[in-house]
């Protein structure tokens, strides 16, 4: 199980690294839940990453524009990221999701970058595709994994939107297809522990490790260390060899 921390800039990335994050996930919180970062920041952070740490970058809360999305994925891959996270915010059905996912995967062919398809816990109220459809779509398109996040950062966390048994089914469905399963979305410490206990390969946080628990403030190394010290990432992952 890996702890993914989402800094917005170079200084926050340094704090996340100092705190022991396993994956540095660059995003721009001002542009949404999975707001896209800037090439200059991705380049700066990639240059300072210690050996063994992985780099992720969000592509944005995407509309159904496969060309635009695939160009973004190509850019992220070219900058050295290990993962490109695509938020399927404006995707309404499985056919759109599959077409977009295929183009994203084609865009990163020949690189080390892998595509993660992200859906939203509030999918019904925002008119977006159900995240529970994503494992099958990711498997068919050739993506590496799937994620559930929250679209609205209003303090209401993943497990306040979705029952635990549904989230567990999402994780198990991803694993059945050999995919990585990631969980995020305004997770407090209890939510992060619960996500780990459900078998998630990756647990993603931002607000939890920011000053005062406010995602709009700055990431603090000591708060990342606190998450690591609370054994959030110590839950053994069955069949881990499938995701190595």
MOSUL-V83278 format. One record per residue. N is the residue number from 1. RES is the residue in one letter. SS is DSSP state (A for helix, B for strand, O for the rest). OMEGA is omega as a letter, one per 40 degrees, with the letter a starting at -180 (NA if undefined). Layout:
BEGIN
n->[N N]
res->[RES RES]
ss->[SS SS]
omega->[OMEGA OMEGA]
END
This chain:
BEGIN
n->[1 2 3 4 5 6 7 8 9 10 11 12 13 14 15 16 17 18 19 20 21 22 23 24 25 26 27 28 29 30 31 32 33 34 35 36 37 38 39 40 41 42 43 44 45 46 47 48 49 50 51 52 53 54 55 56 57 58 59 60 61 62 63 64 65 66 67 68 69 70 71 72 73 74 75 76 77 78 79 80 81 82 83 84 85 86 87 88 89 90 91 92 93 94 95 96 97 98 99 100 101 102 103 104 105 106 107 108 109 110 111 112 113 114 115 116 117 118 119 120 121 122 123 124 125 126 127 128 129 130 131 132 133 134 135 136 137 138 139 140 141 142 143 144 145 146 147 148 149 150 151 152 153 154 155 156 157 158 159 160 161 162 163 164 165 166 167 168 169 170 171 172 173 174 175 176 177 178 179 180 181 182 183 184 185 186 187 188 189 190 191 192 193 194 195 196 197 198 199 200 201 202 203 204 205 206 207 208 209 210 211 212 213 214 215 216 217 218 219 220 221 222 223 224 225 226 227 228 229 230 231 232 233 234 235 236 237 238 239 240 241 242 243 244]
res->[X X X X X X X X X X X X X X X X X X X X X X X X X X X X X X X X X X X X X X X X X X X X X X X X X X X X X X X X X X X X X X X X X X X X X X X X X X X X X X X X X X X X X X X X X X X X X X X X X X X X X X X X X X X X X X X X X X X X X X X X X X X X X X X X X X X X X X X X X X X X X X X X X X X X X X X X X X X X X X X X X X X X X X X X X X X X X X X X X X X X X X X X X X X X X X X X X X X X X X X X X X X X X X X X X X X X X X X X X X X X X X X X X X X X X X X X X X X X X X X X X X X X]
ss->[O B B B B O O O O A A A A A A A A A A O O O B B B B O O A A A O O O O O O O A A A A A A A A A A O O O O O B B B B B B B B O O O O A A A A A A A A A A A A A O O O O B B B B B O O O O O O A A A A A A A A A A A A A A O O O O O O B B B B B B B O O A A A A O O O O A A A A A A A A A A A O O O B B B B B O O O O O O O O A A A A O O A A A A A A A A A A A A A O O O B B B B O O O O O A A A A A A A A A O O O O B B B B O A A A B A A A O O O O O B O A A A A A A A A A O O O O O O O O O O A A A A O]
omega->[a i i i a i i a a a i i i i i i a a i i i i i a a i i a a a i a i a a i a i a a i a a a i a a a i i i i a a i i i i a i a i i i a i i a a i i i i i a i a i i a i a i a a i a a a a a a a a i a a i i a i a i a i a a i i i i a i a i i a i a a a a a a i i a i i i a i a i i i i i a a a i a a a a i i i a a i a i i a a a i i a i a a i i i i i a a i i a i i i a i i a i i i i a i a i i i i a i i a i i i i a i a i i a a a i i i a a a i i a i i i a i i i i i i a a i i a a a a a i i a a i a a NA]
END
